[in-house]
Amino acid sequence: MRPGLVLGVIALRRVEDASPDVPVAEIERLIGERKAARTRRDFAAADAIRDGLVARGVILEDTPTGTRWNRK
């Protein structure tokens, strides 16, 4: 293993740790807003909410029972 590789992984992890996580309450609120936007057929707003969460490291998955989410 190259020594620089280990330091690169550590440096990457520090960058990840420096970015704040999205609070669960905020994720749930945004999922509710996205559901309301989809109900009124405002797909541009729903997509903007999804894209905003993805940019912040949260992946949404729509299922028959509702929307699930995970952090990247």
C-alpha positions as CSV (number, residue, x, y, z in Angstrom):
1,M,0.0,0.0,0.0
2,R,1.3,3.4,-0.8
3,P,1.6,5.8,2.2
4,G,0.0,8.7,0.2
5,L,-3.1,6.6,-0.4
6,V,-3.9,6.3,3.3
7,L,-3.4,10.0,3.9
8,G,-5.7,10.7,0.9
9,V,-8.5,8.6,2.5
10,I,-8.0,10.4,5.8
11,A,-8.1,13.8,4.1
12,L,-11.3,12.8,2.2
13,R,-12.9,11.7,5.5
14,R,-12.1,15.0,7.1
15,V,-13.8,16.9,4.3
16,E,-16.9,14.7,4.7
17,D,-17.0,15.2,8.4
18,A,-16.6,19.0,8.0
19,S,-19.9,19.2,6.1
20,P,-22.9,19.2,8.4
21,D,-25.5,16.5,8.2
22,V,-29.0,17.4,7.3
23,P,-31.1,17.1,10.5
24,V,-33.7,14.3,10.3
25,A,-36.5,16.7,11.1
26,E,-35.6,18.8,8.1
27,I,-35.4,15.8,5.8
28,E,-38.9,14.6,6.9
29,R,-40.3,18.2,6.5
30,L,-38.8,18.4,3.0
31,I,-40.2,15.0,2.1
32,G,-43.7,16.2,3.2
33,E,-43.3,19.3,1.1
34,R,-42.2,17.2,-1.9
35,K,-45.3,14.9,-1.4
36,A,-47.6,17.9,-1.3
37,A,-45.9,19.3,-4.5
38,R,-46.4,16.0,-6.3
39,T,-50.1,15.9,-5.1
40,R,-50.7,19.3,-6.7
41,R,-48.7,18.1,-9.8
42,D,-46.0,20.7,-9.3
43,F,-43.3,18.3,-10.5
44,A,-40.7,21.1,-10.9
45,A,-41.0,21.9,-7.2
46,A,-40.8,18.2,-6.2
47,D,-37.7,17.7,-8.4
48,A,-36.1,20.8,-6.9
49,I,-36.6,19.5,-3.4
50,R,-35.2,16.1,-4.4
51,D,-32.2,17.7,-6.1
52,G,-31.5,19.9,-3.1
53,L,-31.4,16.9,-0.8
54,V,-29.2,15.0,-3.2
55,A,-26.8,17.9,-3.2
56,R,-26.7,17.7,0.6
57,G,-26.0,14.0,0.6
58,V,-29.5,12.6,1.0
59,I,-30.9,10.1,-1.5
60,L,-34.7,9.6,-1.8
61,E,-36.4,6.4,-2.9
62,D,-40.1,6.4,-3.8
63,T,-41.8,3.1,-2.9
64,P,-45.5,2.0,-3.0
65,T,-45.6,2.6,0.8
66,G,-44.0,6.1,0.7
67,T,-40.7,7.8,0.4
68,R,-37.6,6.3,2.0
69,W,-34.3,8.1,2.4
70,N,-30.6,7.4,3.0
71,R,-27.5,9.4,3.4
72,K,-24.9,8.9,0.7
